[in-house]
Amino acid sequence: MEENAKGKDEKQHKPSRFLFRNLHPNIFLGTASDRYAGWIGQVYTKERYEGRISKRTDKVGGKSFKQEVLPVDSVNEYFEHFPILEIDYTFYSTLLDKDGQPTKNFHVLKSYAAYIGENDRVVLKVPQIISAQKLKRGNQYIENETYLDQEIFTRQFYEPATGLLGRRLAGMIFEQEYQRKQDRIPANQMADELGRFFGSIPNDSRYHLELRTGVYLSAPVFEVLEKYGVGQLLSHWTWLPRLKEQFGKANGRIFNSGNQLMIRLMTPIGMRYEAAYAKAHPFDKLAEGMLHQEMINETVEIMQKAVEEEVDISILINNRAGGNAPLIAERIAEAFNAAYR
């Protein structure tokens, strides 16, 4: 009863409580995606969007979920509260097609760019046709013929992304899908493939690699990341080890040439995407029993290390990590402030 009552109170917090831009000069606390109507009364002001909220149906795990979505210009209010935002829809399509023509994603990102200030930071996910070994098509996973294609990355994503956002583009995430045992390759082979790719694309200090198969978090891969200045992205995700363990595998080294470290808080460990989505929906409050204190503690511990070493650290929070990203951000900020005093 006490947790449920607390959840109701949390849902009614005024936006003034959710201010994270000045937490620390080296800390950039934000969310993975935005425009959730469930954040009204926390991040967003209801009156600004009267009559402008659209509805859609998301199908996840064979079930349908109704979702209310704010207009693109709400990102302006988002950045009143957070210094950084991960835009993830770029994962599903390039910005230019094979003929060099703008795609739907290009136009959406262009619309976003009109409302993003010069001091705001954006992280984009690299399209999966570049970063994933296999792609889901229906109920099957097929080999990705454009995996680590440097030409597609450079011409159809990198050049238009940097052109639209300029210095506001703070990071690019290469997310590789989890690989089952029968699909895995030796770590040395993985390192060789990554080395050829990162050695052939534009030199940039904003690259971060998220490997969702724990066995690839190994010395040969870390050597490649260090050589090309690519960050080891720490991800709190279903089948990965704890954040602290992931960081420990690299002995706490920062590989990114821009002196950046990135954490994504995606799902509780051991909980599949479909289950996490269903439990968190409609993303307007913390879901009972979903948010793990261990995740908060380890995130704060790594934040402290980054501050001590004068490393810029970005923490990107998904609703599925506990039900409501702004409330998770608040928990992290409170824990950091308590520990950093």
Steps between C-alpha positions, in 0.01 A plus 500: 500500500780738589674453161175554310427820691853620437457429129192723489688780673794466259269524202374835627842666537525841336749550215719724719625189679645346186791729424824322413698740283727621779561179689876516433712639211614148405161332533235489229185333624230436242258250353481250218222649285252772593150635416317270745167643613554300820763761594248784511513653847864398533692625198219634284238767568148385414377833367770518231367194321123526528348358182845408360554153646485220245418136564655185366498128575826319573508124452742332736521128571173430321311757707375848408572805716344841449751781510448876515775703333586869534591715197863541395526854642466349851872425475552870575339453842684170548830687482387739771535200731767274351833584332505195270259285300540170321302486176450134420276491192810543281574136590228384262593687184780700343467876451561480126395216272737322260440770240592775745144621549372603847295234679213553744754482785698784345195724497407411859854570619499828308179594683665417834806706411284812469418482873836387638719774646873545446573386856281191479654159434355224283605136470394304192479127454678380189263308266483129572577415137853615586545377859303172515630166374145375459172679433155396614262445213164371618569213739844430358848645529688526172861578421558872454678551170590861586653425842788742568467657155716812525356657185138480622602630841691796361273607215155405626535574872815679617514782247130597521495461881798725556363742242165531677626518858860624487654540845167412663564138402673368812516130423422216260409157636583182311271241660568137415227249577535215750638189334409148598781249555459338159531841329806631681841545343837502679583827675813538284287484185257752644790731580641468147164584342450801727856617435453497124177695535611767747825539308311582179232747618551871579717558805267632770509513880125438539477124429379255767457124459231304687571128484210301645685168506712482813776278358600775257592727791857376474859612457517472116187714460615752761832537314310599186282747691808658652683517166213681328373702796160330514318498834395183678133568562380354830147366468265385775320247285329161518785256436804711579702489824454778755634844410785474747607166356492632142714797602732273695570280198681799349660585837304823507684644199345771284555415133308788343737756346265781603542405868136392517330209673144396424249290698162383374246378756271287285330210682534315831754220477328173413181668373425480130406806296137391457450441872672826593287699255175347627593561864612859442216612273358773495827639639345752740629357830748254644379143459483309827797269552661593167767756594809335648699697755816321387468670161474840669794431729733378227406786268581752773827324582611525136385864490721575799799336331440705187485824700821411684678435169342804328325283244171612344236237572158470338226291661209420269193356671224298338151475650539122489773514765239562769180648361568873467832650385464844670438336838798269451711805412382665821606196704843503336546874552403475867736207557786677323450820698494304825818310411689794351463737794 
